[in-house]
């Protein structure tokens, strides 16, 4: 949208610059033609005045013949006709310049409309491509989310299994530790019992020996 606006503004500015340039050129040419026509008109007017003055003097002066006065009038008329011709040429030049300006504006307008159509078409194509990219990205995002959820579920299940196995191992280890402690206690007690039995046996043997010696002494 922003790029489309900038492209349209650039096309409008380029069109405006082209038209202004052509108008400046046409205005310059018109100015030159007008200056040239003005010089011709001024010269024609000056010559016409001179001719009229000559004609007036010819008619007033008895020394000038009627033929000379007629010739002067004819020259004055020719100058007037020449001035009219120059005016027609100037009008034709002006009309031609106006038509050229109109053609230039029409051509530039047509170019502008074609450029605008191209820009709109390109913008529409870019928009369609952008929509496709967004739709593809959304689909990929959904697939990624689904895969992540499945992976997370599998990971949680594995963690639960590992946790249960660890708890079972801890229970077994605890039971083994308790059993080992019990066996150690029982072994210690058995050792003490054996020691007491040995001590008792030794005491009994010693007592028997004393009794035996006593009986031997009496015999």
Protein Blocks (a to p, Z undefined) as FASTA:
>chain_A
ZZmmmmmmmmmmmmmmmmmmmmmmmmmmmmmmmmmmmmmmmmmmmmmmmmmmmmmmmmmp
mkbcfklmmmmmmmmmmmmmmmmmmmmmmmmmmmmmmmmmmmmmmmmmmmmmmmmmmmmm
mmmmmmmmmmmmmmmmmmmmmmmmmmmmmmmmmmmmmmmmmmmmmmmmmmmmmmmmmmmm
mmmmmmmmmmmmmmmmmmmmmmmmmmmmmmmmmmmmmZZ
